Amino acid sequence: MSKLLPVTRAAYRAQQATIRLSLLAAHLGLRPFLGRRRRPSERDLHELRQRLRDLLERDVDNVARGLYSRELLFSLPVREYLSGLPQLAVEVARMLGRARRGQVRDLPPDVELGAYPEYFRRNFHWQTDGYLSRRSAELYDLGVEFLFLGTADVMRRQAVAPIARELQSQTSGRRVLDVACGTGRLLYQLERALPWHHFTGVDLSPYYIAKARGLLAGRGVTLATANAEALPFADASFEVVTSVFLFHELPLRARKHVLSEMRRVLVDGGLVVIEDAAQLSDSPSLEVFLENFGREMNEPFFFDYLRWDLERELGEAGFTVESTTPAFLSKVVVARATRAAERPTPPPI
Ligand SMILES: C[S@@+](CC[C@H](N)C(=O)[O-])C[C@H]1O[C@@H](n2cnc3c(N)ncnc32)[C@H](O)[C@@H]1O
């Protein structure tokens, strides 16, 4: 492993500690307004802190191993986020009000909701407009950094490492698809780590795709609005398919459809990298935190997801699981396409 300058490690730790401490103060201020939550034990907290330390160490180790550049460790658009803070403060107040009133489907009146699956038509994380407005797309990245104490992009970046391991030595351009790419943060990091490969992203929200287009302008990334349950690509169109933080927001049937579609568009022997919330089977010590998240954040499929077996389902969908790596509150599962997937029944929209 090449040495990473101690000054880089120190600067990175300082950056993360500053972000975390400032956000922690805001979280503590909000605690009285949140509903009843299970209190974690000292042991739970110890485990959580350890997982956070491991995440940050792995992030810099990935740079030392040459999987991505040092630049990515410092790539949060801090100035943009700082200027978004007043808007975020207004948003948090609106979210708390919506949570108090139990308004799970407070969506914009001018959107043709019938065009979207029922499970999608809600305010995940209580966010204003759900995924269905420009404003929501503008605030999303800052909102999730706030929610996860400045670790959202760090967690997301852990999906870059196995893809870099797979593609770094491939000199001819390979095709990579990010399913439910949101505002494009993973694609941004992937494109910087592996600029000679070809990246495509799809998301069901046209507003999030528009935001991703802004972030990725001039980078040669293809973006499209599409349902992950019916991907608009021919069979075997990609060598790598990835997805970050999607599955916990889907009901069981949709999760199965998406896995099947991921297999269909992958070449035989291709790689799938899925990052999502840790599950109880691999991270029982996080139960209290994961369940509090599901209870508080208008995530109706989260409890079922926690007890679902992603690795086993990957096996059933035509993949062989190669590894599962914890990444703080999430995990990264890497699997290879081994046998043909069965075509899913088209989803009713
Ligand atoms: C929690 S966000 C994760 C976004 C992004 N991957 C990230 O790393 O932040 C979930 C995303 O999944 C998208 N989504 C939900 N259901 C979808 C579906 N059936 N097809 C495509 N995208 C979907 C939402 O629009 C949203 O952008």
The ligand as a Gaussian input file, in Angstrom:
#p B3LYP/6-31G(d) Opt

LIG

0 1
 C      -32.386000       7.572000      -1.048000
 S      -32.297000       8.125000      -2.678000
 C      -30.689000       7.582000      -3.204000
 C      -30.173000       8.397000      -4.369000
 C      -28.714000       8.197000      -4.726000
 N      -28.436000       6.866000      -5.194000
 C      -27.788000       8.556000      -3.585000
 O      -26.739000       7.927000      -3.461000
 O      -28.079000       9.515000      -2.870000
 C      -33.350000       7.034000      -3.525000
 C      -33.456000       7.360000      -4.997000
 O      -34.143000       6.296000      -5.622000
 C      -34.985000       6.833000      -6.620000
 N      -36.000000       5.813000      -6.885000
 C      -36.938000       5.318000      -6.046000
 N      -37.667000       4.378000      -6.650000
 C      -37.162000       4.244000      -7.903000
 C      -37.473000       3.408000      -9.010000
 N      -38.459000       2.516000      -8.973000
 N      -36.740000       3.548000     -10.142000
 C      -35.745000       4.441000     -10.221000
 N      -35.406000       5.256000      -9.204000
 C      -36.098000       5.158000      -8.056000
 C      -35.487000       8.132000      -6.021000
 O      -35.965000       9.011000      -7.006000
 C      -34.222000       8.628000      -5.326000
 O      -33.444000       9.430000      -6.170000

